[in-house]
Amino acid sequence: ELSDVDILLAKGHPHLQSFPLMVYALLQSDAFAVDTSSPLSFLSLDDRFSALSQLTSMPPHTLTRCLLPRLQLWAGYKEGEKCEDEEEEELLVDFIQLRTDAIQCAIQECLNEGREASSLFLLVDCPSATMIVQS
């Protein structure tokens, strides 16, 4: 039996668990920023309508990546470490939740499998930027 809070936060359905976070992030975007004390208060009405129009015209997968970037764990190899038929990079974890404990758990699992910490790196991918961070 789910409580009212669990139902509100969509904890009963795994595909909707990140929905409240996405709605919150969407409400924090330029299109909906209405707080005059915030640094975004300088936005004109045209700026807000432009941001709203961009949000409504984005394909759903792009909008989702704007609100919830993709995070992956990769392993890189130095020259001479890999076999000739192997790639220079190897995708280890395709999707990591944006939580510190989930990131630490994914890294620890790879370290337990015998991977070197210096060869692991995180890829954070969203439409506006892509970052690579050594784990």
Salt bridges, closest charged atoms under 4 A:
GLU90 OE1 - ARG115 NH1 3.21
ASP101 OD1 - ARG99 NE 3.03
ASP125 OD2 - ARG65 NH2 3.04
ASP125 OD2 - ARG70 NH2 2.32
